[in-house]
Amino acid sequence: MEKEIINKLDSLRQEYSFLAKKDNSYILNACVTQVLFYKNPSNILGENDLKNIIVDGTNDGGIDCILNDLDSDYNDMVFIQCKYYEKIDRDTIRDALSKMYLTYMNLLEKKFSNFKDDLISQYTDCNYEMEDGSLVKFVFCTTAPKNKIKEKEIQKNFKDLIGDYNIKLEILFEDDLIDKIIEFDSLRRTVSAGKIILDKAKNYLIYNEDESDLYDDAVIVNGSANSIKELYSKHHLALFSQNLRFFVSSKNIDKDIKKSISDYKRKFWYKNNGITIICDDYDISGKELKLKGFSIINGGQTTTLIGKNDLINEKNDFYLPIKIIKIQGYNDEDKQQFIFDIAIATNSQKAIKPADLKANEPEQVLFSNIMRQNGVFYKTKRGEVIPNDYKEKYKNCDLAKASKLGLAGIYLMPGTSRSRPSIIYDDKQPYYEGIFGKEKRDDSALTIKDLLFIDNYFDTTFKKEFAGKTTKTTRITFANNSRTLCLSFAGFLSKYLNNKFKEDEIKKIVNADYKTENDIKEVHKIFINSPNVSGILNKRAYEDLDLLRSKLYEVFSFICKQGSIVYSNIDPKEKTNESNWLKSDTSFYKVIAETFDDLNEEIEKDHETYSIFKK
């Protein structure tokens, strides 16, 4: 069995006390429930909830779990069957699904006599929670590898079995389950539970910020390197969920730490700054320190290199200083700010980039969740691993990428997006708040999702296709440098076609003197203050991706041809190359102004193409 699965099952034993003495076959039910249906951090899977959800046992009718999908639109009902197997074949899966379906039919018809009481009770409760429009979902999960099993064939057989009933089936094999575990861990703000072994019983230093307080705020201990290695083995990157970044290799620092581990283990305590951990709570009993809801916020390099060191084990162990700090705050926002402040104060070994400083800001955590709900994996920190389901370029992005896209497609600043994207982190400017702030983040998330698709289409398809259909090399050269121009044009169209510009604003844009600083500033204000649209493309546009790409080709062809004409008419004394010319937002303003009449004719002539931007 792959270690990611074993480690997750062990972690669940610590997280839920009723699982402590259960075998892996039973705990797999809890694993699938959690990583598939409780990955949204706002959904809390309590111990009593999980006890009710798992109905595995005698007379379970082949159903191990029953629950409502809290993230679905109408509280869909979910039936789960898990097989903790090393190997599996198609017939075993087919028989399991047939048994599940027969049981569901009996439950639907209230034929309860052959089933255990807790299954009937849980089914009745979940059925009551369903709403008009609810779906029924079957999930079959096995720890066995897929090998040569054809999933499409299983899906077809299942559809033949259920006939007219609308039941959605999801099948997970070993690799699929591992991906879901990695994705779940990447969304968690903390690891639920863990332990560190101390050098001696009662050898710790307590700190109370308020000496009259009966509770300890922090403690410093000498922790076992082997226990840190075991934590890393079980949780990997999830250990660093509240760090400003994950492990980012630095040759000199890594070399020194490795040398200290291999050559100077007994002096490691003197040579290393140790590890800082924040947690919801901790408890020390003898030589064992138990942690609840914790994350390593400083010492990622040390932890990772210890975790990957084959020489460290129970017999070959050493100790390092570890600071444990309880999270303080009256609400989630206060607590997140406390964590963020501690993370900044304790991270000093490596240069921290502006994006790192924003990584754990409350609005970034919320934005990440919204992006995930919209089908995009949003990385908030360097070193984060992208799950396989999000490997396609338009299905994942990070803060830096989202910022560039936002500057181009939301604020219509294509030049700034490519030449000075760091302006997003300037607190004196409105851009960061306008994209990630509370009032804007829902709309921005949809817009960034669309821009990712558009951006990927430009890079992977449009440039090559345009070059193959265009005879003028000057236009091809211009188009090759027009990525952010096209993104801003798409953003402009979504606002223009959805009436986000006032009539007098359009007149100012078209009639401005782009050699006059005041006129340029006026147009700039119009563009950056124009109301955002909730997404650039309408949802119908995604129904046929080939058709969407063909329409984007027509739109981009138009703006690249028009843009190249405007560029070719520049006074030779002011002329620079295409790349430099497009680094100015003013160039985009000029293209819009000088081709505005042609644009309206194009929209009128090819209304169907431009309808992808109309809400």
N, C-alpha and C positions, 0 to 999 in steps of 0.2 A: 504494500500500500504506500502511495506517495506521502512524503513527510508532511506536506502542507495539510493534507486531510487529517492525518494522525494528530498533528499539533493542534488543529482546530478542535478536534474532539476532546483532547486533553484540556484545552482552554475552557470549553463548555462545562466540563466536570467541575472546574474551579468556580465558574461563574454561577452555576445553578446547583444548589446543594442536593436536590433530589436526584441529580444525575451522577452523584459521586460514585455510587456502586453499580451503576448500569454498564452494560457492555457496549462496545462500539456500534453494534448493529442498532441498538436502541437510540444511542446519542446521535446517530446519523440523522434521525428524524428532526432533532432539535437544530442540527446544523443546517439542513435544507430549509427549514422554516425561517431561521434567522437570516441567512445570507440571501435568500430570494425575496422574502416578504417583509423584512424589517431592516433593510439597508438604509432607508431614510432615517437619519438620526433623530428626527422628531417623533418617530414611532418607537415607543419603549416596549420591549418584550419582557414582561414581568414573569417571575417564577410561577405564579398561579395561572397566568395566561398560558404559559408553555405546557404546564401540566394538563390543562384542559384541551389544548390543541393536539397533543400526542395521544392517540387512541390505539396505538399499537398493542397487540396482545391476542389472547385467545378470542375467537369469534369476532374478529375485526373486519371480516369480509374482504381482506386484501387492501384495506385502507389504513394507513399508519397515522395520518394527520388530517384534520379538517379545520379550516380557518376562513376568515374573510380577508381579502386583499385590501388593506387600508389605503393603498396608493391607487387603486382603481377608481374609476368614475362613480361606480354604483355598488361598491362593496361586493365585488365578485366572490363567489364561493370557490374554494380551492380544496381538492382532494389530492393527497400526496401518498405515494408508495415508494419506499426506499429498499434497496437491496445492497447489503454490505457484502459484496462478492469480489473475488479475485478475477473470475472470468464469468462471462454471460453470453448467451446466444439469443438469436432472434425469437425462437419459439418460447423461451422463458419470458421475454418481454411481452410477447403477444398474449400469453396465458395470463400474465399479471394484469394487463390492461383489460382483458375480457372479464376477469374477476371483479376488478374495480367497477366496471360498467354495470355488471349484473347487480352489484351491491347498491350502486347509485339508483338504479331502477327500482329496487326494492324499497329503498329509503323514500324515494319520490312517491311511491304508492302506499307508504306507511305500513309496509310489511316488516315490522321490527322484531319479530319473535326470535330470529336466529342471530341477533347481534347483541353485543355487550352493552350494558347500560350507559357507560360514559360515552360511547360512540353515538348512541341515539340522542343523548342529551346535548352533545356538542353539535351534531347535525341540526337538531331542532333550533338551537340558539343561533347558529350561523344562517340558517334558512330564514329566520325571523329578521336578521339584519340586512338581508338582500333587498335591493330596491328595484323599481321598474327600470329595465334596461340592463340588469345584472347578467353577467356571464357565468358559466361554470367552467372551471379549469381543472384539468388533470395534470399532475406532475409525476413523472416517473424518473427516479434518480438511482443510479448505481455507481459504486466506486470502481467497477470494472472498466477497463479500457474499451473503446468502441471497436477497435480492430476493423474487421471487414463488414460489420453490420451496416446495412443501408437504412438510414433514418427515414428517407422519403418513402420507402416501401412500408415501413411500420406505420407511418402517418396515413398512407393510403388504406392499409388494412383496417386501421382504427376508424377511418371515415366510413368504410364499408360496414363496419360493425354497428356504429351508432346511427346510421341512416340520417333521418331528418333532424335529429337532436343537434343543437349547436353547442358542442363541447370543444374547447381548445386544449390541445395536448402539447406539453413541453417535455422533452426528453433530455436528460443530462447524463453523460458518461463521465469518466474520471477527469479528463482534461477540462470539460465544461464546469464541473464542480470546483475544481481548483481555481479557474478563472473567476467564478462567483465569490469564492472565499477571498481572493486577492482584492476584488472590487469592493467587497464589504469592508474589509480591513482598511482600505484607503479612505473610506468615508467616515470612519469612526474618529471621534475627537480624542478618545482615550482607549487604552486596553482595559478590559473589564477587571481582570484580576491577575496577580502574579506574586512571586515571593523572591526574596534575596536572603542568602545565608550570611550571617555576620561572623567576624573573627572570634568573638567571645560573647558569652551571654552577658547582657546588661551593659555592654560596652558601647554607649551612644551618648551623644550630647544633644539635649533638648533646647529649643528656643521658643519662647513665648513673646510675641510682640507686646501683649498686655499681660504683665506679671500677675494681675488679679484674675486672669482668665484660667479656668480649670483645665482647658483643652490646650494641647500642644499645637503650635503653628508649624513647626519644622523640626527636623532632627538630622544630625550628621552621623554617619556610621562608616565602618570599614567593611565593605561588601566583598563577597567572593566573586572572583572573575568567572569561575565556572557557573555560578548562578546567573550572571549576566549573559554568559554564552547560551545557557538554556532558555532564557527569555528571548534572546535573538532567534534561536532555532525555532521557537514556537510562533513568534509574532512578526519577525522580520521588520519591514518598513512601518507596520502599524505601531511599533514602539515609538516612532518619531512623529506621530500625527500632529503634535502641537509644536514641533520644532520649526524653526524658520526655514529649514530645508532638510532634505534627506542627505544620505551620504554622498558627498561630492569629493572625489579623490583629489588630494593635494600631495604631490610627490614627496616633498621634504617632510611634511608633518607625518604622513603615513609611514615613511621610512623610519623616522625616529620612534614612533609608537611600536612598530613591528620589532625594531631592535631592542627596545626596552622589554617587550614581552618575551623575546627569545633569549636574550643575554642577561637581563637584569631584573628578573621577575621580583626578587626580594626587595629591589629598590624602586619598583614601579610606583609605589605609593608616593615617594619623594619627587619623582620626575613628571608625574601626570596630574593635571588639574582635576581629574575625576569626572563624575557624572552628576548632573542635576536633574531631579525627577519631580514633576508636579503630580498631585494625586487628590482624589476626593477624600481619601482617608487612608490611614495605615495603622497597623497593630504590631507590636513587638512582643514575642513570647520566646524566652530563652535566646537561642541563636537564630531564630526565624523572624524575618520582617515581612509581613503580608501587606500587599498593596491593593487598593481598590480604585478603579477609574484613574489610571495613571498614564503618563507619557514622559519620555525623555526629552527635555528641551535644551539640554546642552551636554555634549559628550557623544555626539553621533559618530564621530570618527573613531573614538575609543571603543564604543560599543560594537560597531560594525567589525573592526579589526579583531577584537576579542572573539566575537561571534564566529568569525571565519577561520580562527586559528586552530589547527588540528592538534596542537600540542597541549592545549588546556583541557583538563578533565578533573574528576574528583581527587585523584591522587596527585596530579600536577597542577596545583591551584595557587593563587596568590590573592592579595587584597588591594583594593583601591578605595579612595575616599568617595563617598556618595552623599549628596545632600538631598533630603526629601522635604518638599514644601507642600503644605495643604493649600488647595485652591481657595481663595477668599472672594467674597462677593455676595450680594443679596439676590441677584438674578443672573441669567445666562450672559447678558451683555457685560455686566460688571466682572463676572468670572473670566470671560474671554479677554477682557482688557487687562486683568491681573496677569493672566498667563502670558499675554503678548509683552507686557512690560518686563516680566521676569526673563522671558526669552531674549529680548534685546539686550538686557543688562548682562546676561551671562554668556552671550556668544561674542567671542573676541578673537578666536584663533584665525578665522578666515574672513576675508573681506565679504561684507554683506551688501548685496545689491539692493537697489530700491524695491525691486519686486519681492525680494526676500522679506523686507520690512513689512510689506503689506500682506504676506502670506496668511497669517492667522488673524488678521483683523476680522471682527465679527461679520462685516459685510461681505468679505471674501468667502467665508464659510457658507453663508447663506446663498451667495451667487453660485458657488460650486454645486450646492444641492439643487438649485433651480435648473442649472445647465444639465445636470444629470437627469432630472425629470424630463427634460426635452431631448434626451438621447445623445448628449455630448459629455464626454469625460473631461472635466475641467481641472487641470493641474494648478495647484496654488503654490507649489514649491519645487525647487530643483531636485532631481533625482527620483521623483515619483514615477512608479512603474505604471504604464498604460495597459489595462486589461485587453485581452485579445479581441473582445467584442467591439472595441473602440479604436482598433489599429488604423483604420482608414483615416486619412489626414483630415477629412472634413468632419470626423466624429470626435476629435480631441483637440484641445488647445490649452494654453497656459495664460497666465496673467499678461505677460508681455505681448503675446499674439492677440489676445482679446482687446488689449489697449490700442494696438496698431489698427486693428479692424474697426474699433469704435471711433477712433479719430478720423478714419477715412469714410466710413459708412454712416455714422451717426452725426458727427460734426462737420462732415464734408470738407475735410482738410487733408487731401491726398498727399500734398507736398510735405506737410508736417509729419504725417504718418510714416513716411519713408526716411525723412532727413533728421527729425527731432522728436522721436516718439517718447523720449523720457519726460517730455513736458506733462505727460499724464500724471506724474508723481509730484508735480508742483502744487502745493496746497493753496497757492494764491490764484490758481486757475480753476475753472469750473468743471474741467473735463472728467476727472476721476469720479467726483460725486455724481455727475450727470450720467455716468455709465453704471456705476456700482452702488450708488446711494439708494436708500429705502424707496424713494418715490419712483425711481427709474428702472430698478434692476429686473423686474419681470419683463418689461418691454425690451430692455437691452439684451437680455438672455436670448429672446427669440430673434432679435436682429443679429446678434453675434453668430447664432446658429446658421442663419441664412447666409451671412457673409463668409462663413467658413466654407460652405458649399460653393458659393460663387467664386471665392478665391482659389479653391482647389480646381474648379473647372477652368479658370483662366490659365493656371500653371500647367495643368496636365493635358488640356485639350485645345483650348482656344488658340494659343500662340501658333501651335503647329498647323492647325486647320486653316487659320487665317493666312499663314505664309503659303500654304498650298493653293489657295484660291486667289491670291493677290499678286499682280504682276509688278507693282511698284515697290522697289526695295526700300524707298524712303518711308513708305507706310509700314512695311514690315518692321523696320528698325524702330519706328515710333511705337508700334503696337507692343513690341517686346519690352518696352520700358513703361507700359501703360497700366500695369496691374492696379496700383492704387487709384489711378484716374478712373478705371472701370468700376472699382468698388464705390468710389464717391458718386459716380454717375448713377449707379444702381440705387444708392441711398437718396440721391436727388430725385430720381424718378418716383420712388415710393412716397416721398413727401409731396412732390408736385402733383402726382396723379390722385393723391388722397387729400388734396386741398389744404396742405399745411402751410402754404405761402399765401400771404395776402396779395391782392392785386397790385397795390402800390409797391410792395417789396419786389415783385417780379419786374416792375418797371425800373426800379433802381438797379437791379442786377443787370438788366439788358442795356440800360442807358448810361451806366457808370463810365467815367473816364479812368481807365486802368493805369494811367500814368500819374494819377493824382492820389496822394497818400490818403487823404480824407475819404475819397470815394471807395478806395480799397478797404478801408476800415469799416465803412458803412456796410459794404457787401459781406465782409467777414462777420459782422454782428448778425446780419440777417441769417446767414447760413448756420452759425453755431447756436443761435437762439431759436431756430425753427423747431417746432415740436416734433418729438420722435414718433415714429410709427411702431406699432407692436409687431415687429418683424418686417422684413423688406419684401419678401415674397408671400403671396397668399397661399393658404394651405393646399388649395386645389392644384397648385403648380407642381407639387411633389407626387401627384398621382401617376404621372408618366415622366420618369427622369430623362429619357431620351428626348422627349418632346421639350422638356424644360431646357435641356442643353442646347437644342436647336434654336430656341427662342433667345437664349442668352447670347448665342453666336450672332444673331441679327442685331441685337442691342449693342454688343461690344464692337461689332464691325462698324456700325454707324458712328459711334463716338471716336473710335480710332481713326477712321477716315476723316471725320470732321476736325479732330484734334490735329492731325498731321497737316491739314490745310492751313489751320490757324498758325501752327508752328512755322510752316514754310513762308508765311507772309510777314514774319518778324523782320524788323529793320536789321540789315546785315551787321550794322555796328553793335547791335545789342544781342546778336545771336550767340548761343552757346549750344552744346550738344543736347540731344533729346533728353538724356538722363538728368542733366542738371536743370534743364528748363522745367521738367516735371517735378522737381523738388520744391517748387514754389506753389503755394495754394492759389496765388493770383493767376497762374497759368490756367488752372481749372476754371476759375471765375470767367476768364476771357473766353475759354472754349464754350462754356454754357451761354454767355452773352452773345457771341458772334454766330452761334448756330441755333439760337433759340427758335427762330422762325422755321428753319429746316426741321428741327426736332418736332414741332407741332404738326407739320405736314406729314412727317414720318409716322407719328402716333395715329393721326387720322387715317393714313393709308394702310397701316398695318396694326390696327387696333387689337387684333387677336394676340399678336406677339407681346405687346406692351401691357396686356391684361394681367400678366403674371405679377405685376406690381400693385394691382388694384385690389383693395380689400372689399 
